[in-house]
Amino acid sequence: MSEATLDGRGRLTLPKEIRERYGEHYHIVQLHDGIKLIPIEDDPLDALRSEFADVEKTAEELRQEARNAALDEAGR
């Protein structure tokens, strides 16, 4: 685990190994007990394409499966 401290101007510098692994841009998410930094890809669309490269279903098929799962979970 690494530590980072705010400077006098409120800036936070992440350790070099964190920046090298996750990049330079982050979303900051406020949680009830702290914050979470979520890395932003340089090319978000390229990251999505890579993430779903092996998915053979259409977007509509995925939506319908999610709808059915939500209905089942709600006790349809």
N, C-alpha and C positions, 0 to 999 in steps of 0.2 A: 504494500500500500504506500502511496506517495502522499506528500503534503504540499499544499500551496497556500500562500498568504497574500492578502490584499495589500497593495502599497498605499501610500498616503492619498493617492488620487482614485482609489477604488478599483484599480486594475488587478486582475488575477493572472499570474503567469504560470502556465502548466509546465511540469517538468519535460525536458527534451524527449525522454523515452515515450511519454504519453503523446506528445505532438507528432512524433515520428510514426507511431502506431495508428493513431486515430485521425490525424489531420489537424487543421488550423481553425475550422469553423464548427460551432456547436449550437444546438437548440438548448435552452435552459428550461427545464421543467420543474415547477415548484411542486413539491410533495408535502404531505402533512408533517413530516419529520425531517425535511431537508430539501436538497435540490438534486437533480440528476442532469448530467451533461450528455446529450445525444449527438454523436458526430454527424455532420452534414457532408455528404459526398460531394466531390468537386462537380460531378455530373450525375445528378440524382436519377435522371432517366436511364442512363447507362447502368447504374447500380440496380435499378428495378429490372431491367432486361436481363442482367446477369442472375439476379435472384430467382427469376421465373423462367429461365432458359429451358429447364427440363419439364415444365408443365405443359401437358398436351391438351388440356381442356380449354374451351373458350371462356372468355370472361363471363358470358351469360350462363354457362354451365356452372362455373364457380359461384356466381351469385345465387343461382337456384339451390345449389347444395347448402350454402350458408343460410338461405331463407328456411329451407327444410329443417336444418339442424336447430335453428333458433325456435321454430315452431314446435319441434319435438321437445326441446328443453323447456318450453313454456307450458307443456302439457296439452298439446293440441288434441 
